[in-house]
Amino acid sequence: MAIHTERFLVDEEGRRLGVVLDIAEYKEILEDLEELASIRAYDAAKASDDEAIPFEQALQEIQRSRR
């Protein structure tokens, strides 16, 4: 289990303006978000009444929508 240390950028009054992440943690978050987007797309497709399409075609459409 990874230990996350929070580091924030703050203004003169101590209000949080941003967060500092290690590159590895940032990449992990991006991968998790990408996986979540795929899961949501799958769930939406399952819930719709649309006609099924071949897996490869679906992957191509997902790739195009991310650009």
Secondary structure, DSSP 8 states (H G I E B T S, - for coil): -------EEE-TT--EEEE---HHHHHHHHHHHHHHHHHHHHHHHHHS------HHHHHHHHHHHT-
